[in-house]
Amino acid sequence: MAVVHLNGEHITDWPSFHSACKTAFGFPDFYGDNMDAWVDCMSYLRDEDGMTKFRLKPAEKLQIIVDHADILQKKAPDILEDVAFCIEAINERYADYGENPALELKLA
């Protein structure tokens, strides 16, 4: 399983979330710094499109660990809520194409 860490201590708002994600996931330079762009990038984890630095195998998942999630929850609860919602939607999209879920969220 591929793993990526996001540090909830350093994420204080949407701009800092997108900055952290761009670095952690290796999003392209044209990444739009919004959740639509985040979903687009995370929807191509098994393709060769270069939307992230990860290329998952058919049964592999990318585990997203949010360290210090309790701190992030206090500072910006909407971020964790939206990320969880988007991960669920992305996994449903993979299922619609007959693929295994690609993402797993872990709060630490």
N, CA, C and O atoms as a MOPAC input file, in Angstrom:
PM7 MOZYME 1SCF
protein

 N      0.84900 1    -1.18000 1     0.00000 1
 C      0.00000 1     0.00000 1     0.00000 1
 C      0.89100 1     1.23800 1     0.00000 1
 O      1.81400 1     1.35700 1     0.80600 1
 N      0.60100 1     2.13900 1    -0.90200 1
 C      1.28900 1     3.42100 1    -0.92800 1
 C      0.72400 1     4.28600 1     0.19800 1
 O     -0.45800 1     4.20200 1     0.52900 1
 N      1.57900 1     5.10800 1     0.77300 1
 C      1.17500 1     5.93800 1     1.91500 1
 C      1.65700 1     7.36700 1     1.69600 1
 O      2.76800 1     7.59800 1     1.21800 1
 N      0.81100 1     8.31100 1     2.04900 1
 C      1.19200 1     9.72100 1     2.03900 1
 C      0.69900 1    10.33900 1     3.34500 1
 O     -0.38200 1    10.00800 1     3.83200 1
 N      1.50400 1    11.23500 1     3.90100 1
 C      1.15700 1    11.91100 1     5.15700 1
 C      0.87300 1    13.38700 1     4.89300 1
 O      1.59200 1    14.05400 1     4.14900 1
 N     -0.18000 1    13.87100 1     5.51300 1
 C     -0.46400 1    15.30000 1     5.56600 1
 C     -0.40700 1    15.70200 1     7.03100 1
 O     -0.98000 1    15.02400 1     7.88400 1
 N      0.27300 1    16.79100 1     7.32600 1
 C      0.43500 1    17.22600 1     8.70800 1
 C     -0.65600 1    18.23500 1     9.06800 1
 O     -0.62900 1    19.38500 1     8.63100 1
 N     -1.61000 1    17.77700 1     9.86900 1
 C     -2.72200 1    18.62500 1    10.27300 1
 C     -2.31800 1    19.84800 1    11.07600 1
 O     -3.07400 1    20.81600 1    11.15000 1
 N     -1.13200 1    19.81900 1    11.68100 1
 C     -0.64500 1    20.99600 1    12.41900 1
 C     -0.35300 1    22.15700 1    11.48000 1
 O     -0.48500 1    23.32000 1    11.86100 1
 N      0.04600 1    21.83800 1    10.24700 1
 C      0.46200 1    22.88000 1     9.30800 1
 C     -0.64100 1    23.32000 1     8.35900 1
 O     -0.46700 1    24.27000 1     7.59600 1
 N     -1.76400 1    22.63500 1     8.40500 1
 C     -2.88700 1    22.99600 1     7.54300 1
 C     -3.85500 1    23.84100 1     8.37100 1
 O     -4.43600 1    23.36700 1     9.34800 1
 N     -4.01500 1    25.08300 1     7.96800 1
 C     -4.85000 1    26.01200 1     8.73000 1
 C     -6.06600 1    26.49700 1     7.94700 1
 O     -7.02400 1    27.01400 1     8.52300 1
 N     -6.01600 1    26.32200 1     6.62000 1
 C     -7.07800 1    26.82100 1     5.74900 1
 C     -6.95900 1    26.11700 1     4.40100 1
 O     -6.08600 1    25.27100 1     4.21000 1
 N     -7.83800 1    26.47000 1     3.47100 1
 C     -7.81700 1    25.81600 1     2.16300 1
 C     -6.51800 1    26.04700 1     1.39600 1
 O     -5.98900 1    25.09200 1     0.82700 1
 N     -5.97400 1    27.26900 1     1.35000 1
 C     -4.70600 1    27.43800 1     0.62700 1
 C     -3.57300 1    26.56600 1     1.18300 1
 O     -2.79800 1    26.00000 1     0.41200 1
 N     -3.47200 1    26.45400 1     2.50700 1
 C     -2.40500 1    25.61900 1     3.07000 1
 C     -2.68000 1    24.13700 1     2.82500 1
 O     -1.73900 1    23.35900 1     2.67300 1
 N     -3.94600 1    23.73200 1     2.78300 1
 C     -4.29100 1    22.34800 1     2.44800 1
 C     -3.84200 1    22.02500 1     1.02800 1
 O     -3.18900 1    21.00700 1     0.79700 1
 N     -4.18600 1    22.87700 1     0.08900 1
 C     -3.83600 1    22.60200 1    -1.30700 1
 C     -2.32800 1    22.66400 1    -1.53100 1
 O     -1.79200 1    21.90400 1    -2.33700 1
 N     -1.65300 1    23.54500 1    -0.84000 1
 C     -0.19200 1    23.59700 1    -0.93000 1
 C      0.42900 1    22.30000 1    -0.41500 1
 O      1.33000 1    21.74500 1    -1.04500 1
 N     -0.05200 1    21.82100 1     0.72700 1
 C      0.45900 1    20.56700 1     1.29600 1
 C      0.17700 1    19.39300 1     0.36700 1
 O      1.02600 1    18.51800 1     0.19400 1
 N     -0.99900 1    19.37100 1    -0.22300 1
 C     -1.36200 1    18.27500 1    -1.13100 1
 C     -0.52700 1    18.30500 1    -2.40200 1
 O     -0.09400 1    17.26100 1    -2.89100 1
 N     -0.30300 1    19.48500 1    -2.93100 1
 C      0.50300 1    19.59400 1    -4.15600 1
 C      1.87900 1    18.98800 1    -3.93500 1
 O      2.40000 1    18.28500 1    -4.80000 1
 N      2.46200 1    19.25700 1    -2.78200 1
 C      3.77600 1    18.70600 1    -2.45100 1
 C      3.69400 1    17.21200 1    -2.16100 1
 O      4.47100 1    16.43100 1    -2.71000 1
 N      2.76900 1    16.81300 1    -1.31200 1
 C      2.68700 1    15.41600 1    -0.86900 1
 C      2.31400 1    14.45600 1    -1.99500 1
 O      2.85800 1    13.35400 1    -2.07800 1
 N      1.39800 1    14.86400 1    -2.85400 1
 C      0.91900 1    13.98700 1    -3.92000 1
 C      1.65700 1    14.18200 1    -5.24000 1
 O      1.53600 1    13.36400 1    -6.15100 1
 N      2.41800 1    15.26000 1    -5.33800 1
 C      3.12200 1    15.52700 1    -6.58600 1
 C      2.19100 1    15.98100 1    -7.69700 1
 O      2.35800 1    15.59100 1    -8.85300 1
 N      1.21000 1    16.80500 1    -7.34600 1
 C      0.28500 1    17.31200 1    -8.35500 1
 C      1.04700 1    18.15700 1    -9.37700 1
 O      2.09200 1    18.72200 1    -9.05500 1
 N      0.53500 1    18.24600 1   -10.59800 1
 C      1.22700 1    19.01900 1   -11.64000 1
 C      1.20000 1    20.52200 1   -11.35500 1
 O      0.41400 1    21.00200 1   -10.53800 1
 N      2.06700 1    21.24000 1   -12.04000 1
 C      2.17000 1    22.68900 1   -11.84100 1
 C      0.85600 1    23.41200 1   -12.13000 1
 O      0.58300 1    24.45900 1   -11.54200 1
 N      0.05300 1    22.86900 1   -13.02000 1
 C     -1.21000 1    23.52500 1   -13.37600 1
 C     -2.35200 1    23.18500 1   -12.41900 1
 O     -3.50100 1    23.54800 1   -12.67300 1
 N     -2.04300 1    22.48700 1   -11.31500 1
 C     -3.05700 1    22.14400 1   -10.31300 1
 C     -3.80500 1    23.40000 1    -9.88300 1
 O     -3.19500 1    24.42900 1    -9.59200 1
 N     -5.13600 1    23.30800 1    -9.84600 1
 C     -5.98100 1    24.48200 1    -9.65200 1
 C     -6.25600 1    24.93500 1    -8.23400 1
 O     -7.01400 1    25.88500 1    -8.03900 1
 N     -5.66200 1    24.28300 1    -7.22500 1
 C     -5.85300 1    24.70100 1    -5.83300 1
 C     -7.32300 1    24.78500 1    -5.42000 1
 O     -7.73400 1    25.73300 1    -4.75100 1
 N     -8.10400 1    23.79200 1    -5.82100 1
 C     -9.49500 1    23.68900 1    -5.39200 1
 C     -9.87500 1    22.21200 1    -5.36100 1
 O     -9.13700 1    21.37400 1    -5.88000 1
 N    -11.00100 1    21.88900 1    -4.76700 1
 C    -11.36800 1    20.47900 1    -4.59400 1
 C    -11.75700 1    19.80900 1    -5.90800 1
 O    -11.61800 1    18.59200 1    -6.03400 1
 N    -12.23300 1    20.56000 1    -6.87500 1
 C    -12.49400 1    19.95300 1    -8.18500 1
 C    -11.18700 1    19.45800 1    -8.79700 1
 O    -11.13100 1    18.35800 1    -9.34700 1
 N    -10.14600 1    20.26800 1    -8.70100 1
 C     -8.83400 1    19.86900 1    -9.21900 1
 C     -8.26800 1    18.70500 1    -8.41000 1
 O     -7.64800 1    17.80400 1    -8.97400 1
 N     -8.47700 1    18.71500 1    -7.09100 1
 C     -8.00800 1    17.62600 1    -6.22300 1
 C     -8.64300 1    16.31100 1    -6.65300 1
 O     -7.95800 1    15.29800 1    -6.79900 1
 N     -9.96200 1    16.33500 1    -6.85400 1
 C    -10.67700 1    15.13300 1    -7.28700 1
 C    -10.17400 1    14.68100 1    -8.65500 1
 O     -9.97200 1    13.48700 1    -8.87600 1
 N     -9.97300 1    15.61200 1    -9.56300 1
 C     -9.45900 1    15.24800 1   -10.88800 1
 C     -8.12100 1    14.53700 1   -10.78000 1
 O     -7.93100 1    13.48200 1   -11.38500 1
 N     -7.20100 1    15.09300 1   -10.02500 1
 C     -5.87300 1    14.48400 1    -9.88100 1
 C     -5.95500 1    13.11200 1    -9.22200 1
 O     -5.27700 1    12.17800 1    -9.65000 1
 N     -6.76800 1    12.98500 1    -8.19900 1
 C     -6.85100 1    11.73400 1    -7.44700 1
 C     -7.65700 1    10.66200 1    -8.17800 1
 O     -7.68400 1     9.50700 1    -7.75400 1
 N     -8.30200 1    11.03700 1    -9.25700 1
 C     -9.08300 1    10.07600 1   -10.03600 1
 C     -8.23700 1     9.33500 1   -11.06800 1
 O     -8.74700 1     8.46600 1   -11.77600 1
 N     -6.96000 1     9.66600 1   -11.16000 1
 C     -6.08900 1     9.05400 1   -12.16600 1
 C     -4.89300 1     8.36200 1   -11.53400 1
 O     -3.79600 1     8.38400 1   -12.09200 1
 N     -5.09300 1     7.75400 1   -10.38500 1
 C     -3.99300 1     7.11700 1    -9.65800 1
 C     -3.49300 1     5.83900 1   -10.31900 1
 O     -2.39200 1     5.37800 1   -10.01800 1
 N     -4.27500 1     5.27100 1   -11.20300 1
 C     -3.86000 1     4.02900 1   -11.87700 1
 C     -3.51900 1     4.26800 1   -13.34500 1
 O     -3.24200 1     3.31600 1   -14.07400 1
 N     -3.53300 1     5.48600 1   -13.77500 1
 C     -3.23900 1     5.82800 1   -15.16300 1
 C     -1.84600 1     6.43700 1   -15.27400 1
 O     -1.21600 1     6.77600 1   -14.27200 1
 N     -1.38800 1     6.56700 1   -16.49100 1
 C     -0.06600 1     7.14200 1   -16.74000 1
 C     -0.15000 1     8.63000 1   -17.05800 1
 O      0.72500 1     9.16900 1   -17.73600 1
 N     -1.17500 1     9.28500 1   -16.58500 1
 C     -1.39200 1    10.68900 1   -16.92100 1
 C     -0.47500 1    11.65900 1   -16.18400 1
 O     -0.39800 1    12.83000 1   -16.55400 1
 N      0.21300 1    11.19700 1   -15.15800 1
 C      1.12100 1    12.06500 1   -14.42300 1
 C      0.42100 1    13.09200 1   -13.55900 1
 O      0.97600 1    14.15800 1   -13.29300 1
 N     -0.79500 1    12.78800 1   -13.11300 1
 C     -1.53200 1    13.74000 1   -12.28300 1
 C     -1.06600 1    13.71900 1   -10.83000 1
 O     -1.33500 1    14.65200 1   -10.07400 1
 N     -0.36400 1    12.65000 1   -10.44100 1
 C      0.26600 1    12.55600 1    -9.12500 1
 C      1.58900 1    11.82200 1    -9.30500 1
 O      1.88900 1    11.31800 1   -10.38700 1
 N      2.37000 1    11.76900 1    -8.24300 1
 C      3.61900 1    11.00300 1    -8.30200 1
 C      3.37900 1     9.51800 1    -8.04500 1
 O      4.31900 1     8.72500 1    -8.07400 1
 N      2.13400 1     9.14000 1    -7.79600 1
 C      1.78700 1     7.74800 1    -7.52000 1
 C      1.18900 1     7.09400 1    -8.76000 1
 O      0.45500 1     7.72200 1    -9.52200 1
 N      1.51500 1     5.83600 1    -8.94200 1
 C      0.86600 1     5.00400 1    -9.96800 1
 C      0.54000 1     3.68400 1    -9.30400 1
 O      1.41500 1     2.83900 1    -9.10700 1
 N     -0.71700 1     3.51400 1    -8.96300 1
 C     -1.15100 1     2.34800 1    -8.21000 1
 C     -1.39400 1     1.14800 1    -9.11400 1
 O     -1.79700 1     1.28400 1   -10.26900 1
 N     -1.13900 1    -0.02500 1    -8.55800 1
 C     -1.47700 1    -1.27800 1    -9.22600 1
 C     -2.98400 1    -1.49400 1    -9.08600 1
 O     -3.62300 1    -0.83000 1    -8.27000 1
 N     -3.56000 1    -2.40900 1    -9.86500 1
 C     -5.02200 1    -2.58200 1    -9.86400 1
 C     -5.66600 1    -2.80700 1    -8.49200 1
 O     -6.76700 1    -2.31200 1    -8.25300 1
 N     -5.02000 1    -3.53100 1    -7.59900 1
 C     -5.62200 1    -3.80300 1    -6.28600 1
 C     -5.02900 1    -2.93800 1    -5.17500 1
 O     -5.39000 1    -3.09500 1    -4.00900 1
 N     -4.13300 1    -2.04100 1    -5.52400 1
 C     -3.42700 1    -1.23000 1    -4.52700 1
 C     -4.24900 1     0.00400 1    -4.14600 1
 O     -5.01300 1     0.53800 1    -4.95000 1
 N     -4.06700 1     0.43700 1    -2.90100 1
 C     -4.68700 1     1.66500 1    -2.40200 1
 C     -3.60300 1     2.66400 1    -2.01400 1
 O     -2.47400 1     2.29400 1    -1.69300 1
 N     -3.97200 1     3.91200 1    -2.05400 1
 C     -3.15000 1     4.97900 1    -1.50100 1
 C     -3.77800 1     5.36500 1    -0.17300 1
 O     -4.91400 1     5.83600 1    -0.12600 1
 N     -3.03200 1     5.16200 1     0.90400 1
 C     -3.52200 1     5.52800 1     2.23200 1
 C     -3.08500 1     6.96100 1     2.52100 1
 O     -1.89600 1     7.27900 1     2.49400 1
 N     -4.05000 1     7.80500 1     2.79300 1
 C     -3.78700 1     9.19700 1     3.14900 1
 C     -3.90800 1     9.29200 1     4.65900 1
 O     -4.99500 1     9.14400 1     5.21700 1
 N     -2.78700 1     9.54100 1     5.31100 1
 C     -2.77000 1     9.66600 1     6.76600 1
 C     -2.69400 1    11.14800 1     7.11400 1
 O     -1.75300 1    11.84100 1     6.72700 1
 N     -3.67900 1    11.61600 1     7.83500 1
 C     -3.66300 1    12.99900 1     8.31300 1
 C     -3.16300 1    12.96100 1     9.74600 1
 O     -3.90700 1    12.63900 1    10.67300 1
 N     -1.89400 1    13.29400 1     9.91000 1
 C     -1.30700 1    13.36200 1    11.24600 1
 C     -1.84000 1    14.60900 1    11.95400 1
 O     -2.08400 1    15.63700 1    11.32100 1
 N     -2.01400 1    14.50700 1    13.25200 1
 C     -2.55500 1    15.62000 1    14.05300 1
 C     -3.92300 1    16.05700 1    13.52400 1
 O     -4.23700 1    17.24600 1    13.46900 1
 N     -4.71700 1    15.07400 1    13.14100 1
 C     -6.05100 1    15.35800 1    12.60000 1
 C     -6.92200 1    16.09600 1    13.61000 1
 O     -7.79500 1    16.87400 1    13.22800 1
 N     -6.68700 1    15.85300 1    14.89200 1
 C     -7.47500 1    16.53700 1    15.92100 1
 C     -7.24700 1    18.04200 1    15.88200 1
 O     -8.17300 1    18.82400 1    16.09800 1
 N     -6.02100 1    18.43700 1    15.60900 1
 C     -5.70400 1    19.87000 1    15.51800 1
 C     -6.36400 1    20.47400 1    14.28400 1
 O     -6.95600 1    21.55100 1    14.34800 1
 N     -6.25500 1    19.76600 1    13.16000 1
 C     -6.90000 1    20.24300 1    11.93600 1
 C     -8.41200 1    20.33000 1    12.12500 1
 O     -9.04400 1    21.27800 1    11.66100 1
 N     -8.98000 1    19.35900 1    12.79500 1
 C    -10.42800 1    19.34600 1    13.03000 1
 C    -10.87400 1    20.58800 1    13.80200 1
 O    -11.95100 1    21.12700 1    13.54700 1
 N    -10.04900 1    21.03700 1    14.73800 1
 C    -10.38400 1    22.23700 1    15.51900 1
 C    -10.22600 1    23.50900 1    14.69100 1
 O    -11.02700 1    24.43700 1    14.80600 1
 N     -9.17700 1    23.54600 1    13.84700 1
 C     -8.88200 1    24.75100 1    13.07200 1
 C     -9.76300 1    24.90300 1    11.84000 1
 O    -10.21700 1    25.99900 1    11.51100 1
 N     -9.99600 1    23.77700 1    11.16500 1
 C    -10.70900 1    23.83600 1     9.88500 1
 C    -11.48700 1    22.53800 1     9.65300 1
 O    -11.11300 1    21.73300 1     8.80000 1
 N    -12.56000 1    22.33800 1    10.40600 1
 C    -13.29300 1    21.06700 1    10.32000 1
 C    -13.87100 1    20.77600 1     8.93500 1
 O    -14.04500 1    19.61600 1     8.56300 1
 N    -14.16300 1    21.82100 1     8.18300 1
 C    -14.73000 1    21.60500 1     6.85400 1
 C    -13.75500 1    20.91300 1     5.91000 1
 O    -14.17900 1    20.23400 1     4.97500 1
 N    -12.46300 1    21.07500 1     6.14000 1
 C    -11.47400 1    20.44500 1     5.26800 1
 C    -11.54500 1    18.92900 1     5.39800 1
 O    -11.63500 1    18.22600 1     4.39100 1
 N    -11.50600 1    18.42100 1     6.62100 1
 C    -11.57400 1    16.96500 1     6.80500 1
 C    -12.89300 1    16.40300 1     6.28600 1
 O    -12.92200 1    15.32700 1     5.68700 1
 N    -13.96300 1    17.11700 1     6.51200 1
 C    -15.27400 1    16.66300 1     6.04000 1
 C    -15.30000 1    16.57500 1     4.51600 1
 O    -15.77400 1    15.58500 1     3.95800 1
 N    -14.79400 1    17.60000 1     3.84800 1
 C    -14.78200 1    17.60700 1     2.38400 1
 C    -13.85000 1    16.53900 1     1.82100 1
 O    -14.17900 1    15.89400 1     0.82500 1
 N    -12.69700 1    16.34900 1     2.44500 1
 C    -11.75700 1    15.32800 1     1.97500 1
 C    -12.39300 1    13.94300 1     2.08200 1
 O    -12.30800 1    13.15000 1     1.14400 1
 N    -13.02200 1    13.64800 1     3.20100 1
 C    -13.67800 1    12.34800 1     3.37600 1
 C    -14.77800 1    12.15500 1     2.32800 1
 O    -14.90700 1    11.07400 1     1.75200 1
 N    -15.55600 1    13.18500 1     2.08600 1
 C    -16.61800 1    13.11800 1     1.08300 1
 C    -16.04000 1    12.86400 1    -0.30500 1
 O    -16.55600 1    12.03500 1    -1.05500 1
 N    -14.97400 1    13.57400 1    -0.64400 1
 C    -14.36200 1    13.43000 1    -1.96500 1
 C    -13.72300 1    12.05600 1    -2.14300 1
 O    -13.80400 1    11.47100 1    -3.22300 1
 N    -13.09500 1    11.54300 1    -1.10200 1
 C    -12.50700 1    10.20200 1    -1.18300 1
 C    -13.59500 1     9.16900 1    -1.44900 1
 O    -13.41200 1     8.26800 1    -2.26700 1
 N    -14.71000 1     9.29700 1    -0.76900 1
 C    -15.82400 1     8.37200 1    -0.99300 1
 C    -16.31800 1     8.46000 1    -2.43900 1
 O    -16.58200 1     7.43700 1    -3.07100 1
 N    -16.44100 1     9.67000 1    -2.95400 1
 C    -16.90900 1     9.86100 1    -4.32800 1
 C    -15.90600 1     9.29900 1    -5.33800 1
 O    -16.29500 1     8.68500 1    -6.33100 1
 N    -14.62800 1     9.51200 1    -5.08100 1
 C    -13.59400 1     8.98800 1    -5.98300 1
 C    -13.62300 1     7.46400 1    -5.99000 1
 O    -13.55100 1     6.84300 1    -7.05100 1
 N    -13.72700 1     6.86400 1    -4.81600 1
 C    -13.78700 1     5.39900 1    -4.74500 1
 C    -15.02800 1     4.86000 1    -5.45500 1
 O    -14.97600 1     3.79900 1    -6.07700 1
 N    -16.13300 1     5.58000 1    -5.36400 1
 C    -17.34300 1     5.17800 1    -6.09500 1
 C    -17.10900 1     5.25800 1    -7.60100 1
 O    -17.59100 1     4.41500 1    -8.35700 1
 N    -16.37200 1     6.27000 1    -8.02600 1
 C    -16.05200 1     6.40600 1    -9.45100 1
 C    -15.22000 1     5.21800 1    -9.92000 1
 O    -15.47300 1     4.65500 1   -10.98600 1
 N    -14.22900 1     4.84000 1    -9.12000 1
 C    -13.43400 1     3.65800 1    -9.47200 1
 C    -14.33200 1     2.42800 1    -9.56200 1
 O    -14.19700 1     1.63400 1   -10.49300 1
 N    -15.24100 1     2.26200 1    -8.61400 1
 C    -16.15000 1     1.10700 1    -8.61500 1
 C    -17.03800 1     1.10900 1    -9.85800 1
 O    -17.32100 1     0.05400 1   -10.42600 1
 N    -17.47600 1     2.29400 1   -10.27600 1
 C    -18.30100 1     2.39700 1   -11.48100 1
 C    -17.57500 1     1.86000 1   -12.71200 1
 O    -18.20500 1     1.36800 1   -13.64800 1
 N    -16.25200 1     1.95800 1   -12.70500 1
 C    -15.43800 1     1.45300 1   -13.81600 1
 C    -14.96300 1     0.02400 1   -13.57400 1
 O    -14.12000 1    -0.49000 1   -14.30900 1
 N    -15.51300 1    -0.61800 1   -12.53000 1
 C    -15.15700 1    -1.99900 1   -12.23900 1
 C    -13.80800 1    -2.16500 1   -11.57600 1
 O    -13.23600 1    -3.25600 1   -11.58700 1
 N    -13.29100 1    -1.08800 1   -10.99500 1
 C    -11.99000 1    -1.12400 1   -10.33700 1
 C    -12.15800 1    -1.13200 1    -8.82300 1
 O    -13.21200 1    -0.77400 1    -8.29500 1
 N    -11.10200 1    -1.54500 1    -8.14100 1
 C    -11.08200 1    -1.52200 1    -6.67900 1
 C    -10.95600 1    -0.08700 1    -6.18700 1
 O    -10.44000 1     0.76800 1    -6.90700 1
 N    -11.42100 1     0.19200 1    -4.96200 1
 C    -11.21000 1     1.51900 1    -4.37700 1
 C     -9.72000 1     1.84900 1    -4.36400 1
 O     -8.88300 1     0.96600 1    -4.17600 1
 N     -9.40100 1     3.10500 1    -4.56300 1
 C     -8.00200 1     3.51600 1    -4.66200 1
 C     -7.52100 1     4.30800 1    -3.45600 1
 O     -6.31400 1     4.46600 1    -3.26900 1
 N     -8.43000 1     4.80400 1    -2.64100 1
 C     -8.04600 1     5.69700 1    -1.55000 1
 C     -8.57300 1     5.21100 1    -0.20700 1
 O     -9.65100 1     4.62500 1    -0.10400 1
 N     -7.77500 1     5.47500 1     0.80800 1
 C     -8.16800 1     5.17600 1     2.18600 1
 C     -7.70700 1     6.33600 1     3.05500 1
 O     -6.54700 1     6.74000 1     2.98200 1
 N     -8.59200 1     6.86900 1     3.86700 1
 C     -8.27200 1     7.98200 1     4.75800 1
 C     -8.07800 1     7.46500 1     6.16900 1
 O     -8.90600 1     6.71800 1     6.69100 1
 N     -6.98200 1     7.86900 1     6.77700 1
 C     -6.70800 1     7.50400 1     8.17200 1
 C     -6.39400 1     8.78200 1     8.94000 1
 O     -5.51300 1     9.54900 1     8.55200 1
 N     -7.11400 1     9.00300 1    10.02400 1
 C     -6.87200 1    10.16200 1    10.87900 1
 C     -6.01800 1     9.71900 1    12.04800 1
 O     -6.36800 1     8.78300 1    12.76600 1
 N     -4.90200 1    10.39500 1    12.23500 1
 C     -3.95500 1     9.99600 1    13.28500 1
 C     -3.67900 1    11.16100 1    14.21400 1
 O     -2.90700 1    11.02400 1    15.16300 1

